[in-house]
Amino acid sequence: MNLEENKKNAIAFYKMAYEGNPTKAVALYVGEEYIQHNPMVGNGPQAFIDYFDRMQEEFPVKTINFVRAISEGDLVALHTHQVWPDNDEYITMDFFRFSEDGKIVEHWDSIQQIPKEALNSNKMY
């Protein structure tokens, strides 16, 4: 496994899908199977494409910043800061499992909305 290549590919995959081209992202980076653990998205590449196509249609203006990327073994973890319409901000922690041939085959995530007020001045990202 090439840890640096997997990190680079996980970021490229997520960014491409998030910015409105999930079909190309799947073609370039996803293996034949795609196991999804996010309960809002079905299993398989087509369910992923459908979800991100819908997000692009409903929310065409949004940004993503990749704060951290960590790779170990066949996993890559991404920490992102996302800004959606009306300055609605989220933090995500995404985990991607890669196959031996360097394709993404499984995904887990945790998403948290950034509150408007906090009890400390530390950023969540």
Steps between C-alpha positions, in 0.01 A plus 500: 500500500622846412383712796574837340330404174193379690479833689530696178235284331256518793518880494464516121204259511314690772573843350390394151173349627430791737558757225248334269664220304435177691479289183858586406613458862357148512649411160847611607518395865240238598534123478235259377336492843429803715376429851330803655453548875331842484130416563389776260674341199443156349767241427680495169649755263167606343345589837805718572466672161127556551557653845768745386309591182202588721720706736644691204154570359357612836813680627721610208690756710703339778865469594722234651841533663706193575650570842675167565569175319640199681575161349580170663484155347209492257318797660501874436337743744398848383401790727307767307343838558197563279300817448152464352243769405413758764843448661389163636826333605586135561795290603535151359724209584506256210672164484568324172622141461712426195535171315838349416483662156455849650126542450252627761269218606348610833400824676403611851436857616396714790350844439456777756349843449709786636287687754461878473625536860757293689626482857859535377677683220660190349410415141353158431743463211 
